[in-house]
Amino acid sequence: MKKIYAYNHPQIPFNFEQTIERFFVEEIPLFKFKDKGSNLILKIKKTDMSTFKLITVIAKATELEQRDIGYAGLKDKNATTIQYISIPRNYERELLKNLTTEKIEILEKRYSKFPIKIGQLKGNKFTIILHDVTLEASENIKKVAKEMQEFGIPNYYGYQRFGEDSLSYKQGKEIALSGKKLKGAKEKLLVSAYQSHLYNRWLSSRINISKIIEKNSVADSATFLSYPRELVDVLKKQKQFFKLFIGDDMQSYPYGKSYPLQDFDRATDEFLAHKSSPTGLLCGSKAKRALADAKHLEEEFDDTELYSLKGDRRYAWIWPEDLEFSYDEINKRFKIEFYLPKGSYATTFLEEISKKSLK
């Protein structure tokens, strides 16, 4: 799927590779561990190893079942990553004795009453080193990144979600519509890719609507979109780029309760203040749907026959934080650091800057 980018600047050239020397991720826990309880919490630094492989290694070292090893989020293989893992405390000795691989370093040990569960993290801090960056490009990256910190970015799923050939969602669709119960983590991941593909298409369509309204008059926008002029007039008056519709499922940001958009003034004020964001559908048996106009825009990308996953909603718009830059003009290397909320992709952030796919 070809993404529609939100920002209008020209392409900014740089060389990006996701490697252990150039891509660093640190998981930020949702809360502090109180250092007491029956669960061992490990802060682990790993290189060239996926989260699934890490869990396999820990299971082998402790003879635990993989389901007894807790983790909050998945981290890529081709990176240097720091994440938190939990195991029952009484397996600590076996782990420390048998964990011998040089790809894993235990940075800290804590204890907790509860194991870590999927999704139980605040977000991730990224440090990425870009190569072949000219002085002009470095200044443009800084300028655009600061704008993105202020005004936000579309929360697309990154290319990693869709496999090596970017087509894993097609397998997922076949599995989802077969009506069979999912077998194992692989089938669940494939169906999730299909779910994510539909979400990305919806988000791209909403960005396209917003760009049409931003670039054209009310009359022309109404013609292009086949919308009533009264509706386009209301949308045009919204100060933010990403236009909100009646019935959008708005959710407090960066986490919290959701509510259907009924009052444009309240919703746009909260959106501009980074206090709430519209959400997009991850279709499934128990997924919450948008209402009114927003539901109409969502229906094209909703598969009501996808019952094998419960479904959810995902922030459509997010705000990068904690930007830091450094530039090595001699070697033309640019280091950028930033924070994103959980589930968001650093490559999506970089693609919005570069205005091209990084895969």
Buried (B, 14 or more C-beta within 10 A) or exposed (E): EEBBBBBEEEEBBBBBEBEBEBBBBBBBBBEEBEEEBEBBBBBBBBBBBBBBBBBBBBBEBBEBEEEBBBBBBEBBBBBBBBBBBBBBBEBBEBBBEEBEEEEBEEEEEBBBEBBBEEEBBBBBBBBBBBBEBBEEBBBBBBEBBEBBBEBBBBBBBBBBBBBEEBEBBBBBBEBBBEEEEBEEEEBBBBBBBBBBBBBBBBBBBBBEBBBBBBEBEBEEBBEBBEBEEEBBBBBBEBEEBBBBBBBBBBBEBBEEEBBBBEEBEEBBEBBBEBEBBBBBBBBBEEBBBBBBBBBEBBEEBBBEEBBBBEBBBBBBBBBBBEBEBEBEEEEBBBBBBBBBBBBBBBBBBBBBBBBEEBE
